[in-house]
Amino acid sequence: MAKVVVVGGGWSGCAAALAAKKAGAEVVLLERTDMLLGTGLVGGIMRNNGRFTATEEMIAMGAGELFHVTDAAARHKNVEFPGHKHATLYDVAKVEPAVRKVLLDAGVEVHTRSRVKDVEMDGNRITAVITDNNEKFHGDVFVECTGTAGPQSNCTKYGNGCAMCIIRCPSYGGRVSIAAKAGVKEMMAKKADGTYGAMSGSCKLLKASLSPEIVDKLNSTGVAVIPVPKDVREDEYILTKKACQQYALKEFIENVVLLETGHAKLMAPYFPLDRLRKIPGFENARFEDPYAGDIGNSIRYMAMSPRDNYLKTLGVENLFCGGEKAGPLVGHTEAICTGTLAGANAVRYAAGVNLVEIPTDLAVGDAISYVNEQMKTEEGISKKYTFSGSVYFERMKRLGLYTTDIEEIKNRVRKAGMIDFFNRKVI
Ligand SMILES: Cc1cc2nc3c(=O)[nH]c(=O)nc-3n(C[C@H](O)[C@H](O)[C@H](O)COP(=O)(O)OP(=O)(O)OC[C@H]3O[C@@H](n4cnc5c(N)ncnc54)[C@H](O)[C@@H]3O)c2cc1C
């Protein structure tokens, strides 16, 4: 039986492991920290704008499991906030154990606290990866889903700083690029202001530190949009620092936009506390995660691999990649899409079967191929792409790819010959 080793247990690694297992391989998933889901532990926003279409395409293609988990863990459905429609907000406290169960039930061998520190090569092929505790995992094919954040020093070097963010580099050690260890020259993204990396578009406030009115509104509707008095507003320059350009809208400067994911998710990369506390209802506000939400959070997009549309990493014979590693496609949905394809193609590679691209008639296939083209240009790599807004959502609308009509989406998937594709056994 073919053995697939997936490194990194964020949304993309979980999706890759599940897809590889369903295709018939023996699968090992290695995660550096004590929990799966990586940056997905602090996110929560699903199905907003074009993510709805991509989600339904994936369900029709037979890769619905992880989307069913986030739907089942939803605290709020069909939520609207500036620039965004029909969002689902999952409960960030409940989703990790649910995903872990799906993987274990499927038969994936999950190893947490297993940080890969090195690779063993035979010419151009990886033969094994080695963890911090010197365990060696051999495989026929490897999938790198290590994300693009960390180590911590990058957050201070390229960002405003970071303390104890969800990535937890000081406790578990930093990210290691498997592709770079195997000799691949990786790429760094730039912010819109030309500096390297990009911060997330959100951080979290302790709900207990907000006024009861704000908390009630959040709990009952999932959203609170609170106008920011003119004298306390941030300069629009802050928008250029966002990884999530779908939230780089002036409405996010004129208002504090909070979403309820079990926490109060503040839709800004950071917000100086002295200004925030001047806004009515925020007089006692306190950041929850990262503790340095006053000045910044995770710097990401520091190490993306060159790859093709099969999600095979260029330059190494038997390495695939998913999630942020596979380019500046931002988000949980996006990571699940690329991770799934990478996992399925890894098994096809090991079985000697032809690799598959998702047809560009589908939003998921078009995004994978479009971002691949964009990564090759200086301007393209300075942008971030997501089904949920900014340049890629505009492209979806222009190409007629965006729809919320589930029957129409199934028809498209059928026409593309991809119905239930990810449920087919390869081995
Ligand atoms: C604060 C914040 C809020 C966000 N909110 C949202 C949101 O609401 N909705 C949305 O769609 N997107 C959101 N995003 C973006 C989204 O989380 C990411 O784009 C996506 O989840 C990336 O997934 P990934 O699997 O590529 O990488 P990651 O989530 O970074 O996962 C990589 C994993 O690999 C592990 N790893 C790294 N190196 C090693 C190694 N050497 N050995 C073993 N394991 C290793 C890491 O510990 C980590 O678990 C948010 C991001 C942040 C930071």
The ligand as an ORCA input file, in Angstrom:
! r2SCAN-3c Opt
* xyz 0 1
  C      -5.946     35.488     13.347
  C      -6.412     34.812     12.090
  C      -7.774     34.786     11.782
  C      -8.221     34.175     10.611
  N      -9.575     34.127     10.348
  C     -10.033     33.458      9.281
  C     -11.434     33.271      9.082
  O     -12.252     33.682      9.888
  N     -11.854     32.582      7.975
  C     -10.975     32.085      7.069
  O     -11.397     31.454      6.095
  N      -9.636     32.246      7.229
  C      -9.145     32.906      8.316
  N      -7.799     33.036      8.516
  C      -6.877     32.508      7.495
  C      -6.817     30.999      7.562
  O      -6.758     30.600      8.923
  C      -5.597     30.438      6.837
  O      -5.433     31.001      5.556
  C      -5.693     28.926      6.657
  O      -6.343     28.303      7.741
  C      -4.287     28.379      6.472
  O      -4.270     26.988      6.620
  P      -2.921     26.166      6.376
  O      -3.274     24.741      6.657
  O      -2.347     26.486      5.054
  O      -1.849     26.737      7.412
  P      -1.811     26.871      9.023
  O      -3.156     27.132      9.589
  O      -0.717     27.845      9.310
  O      -1.368     25.422      9.502
  C      -0.055     24.973      9.371
  C       0.157     23.898     10.417
  O       1.422     23.290     10.210
  C       2.050     23.106     11.470
  N       3.498     23.046     11.239
  C       4.313     24.040     10.815
  N       5.593     23.602     10.727
  C       5.557     22.295     11.077
  C       6.565     21.287     11.176
  N       7.836     21.554     10.891
  N       6.184     20.030     11.574
  C       4.891     19.745     11.868
  N       3.904     20.687     11.793
  C       4.229     21.924     11.397
  C       1.602     24.316     12.285
  O       1.722     24.100     13.669
  C       0.147     24.452     11.829
  O      -0.748     23.698     12.626
  C      -7.298     33.604      9.705
  C      -5.936     33.612     10.008
  C      -5.487     34.187     11.200
  C      -4.017     34.147     11.542
*
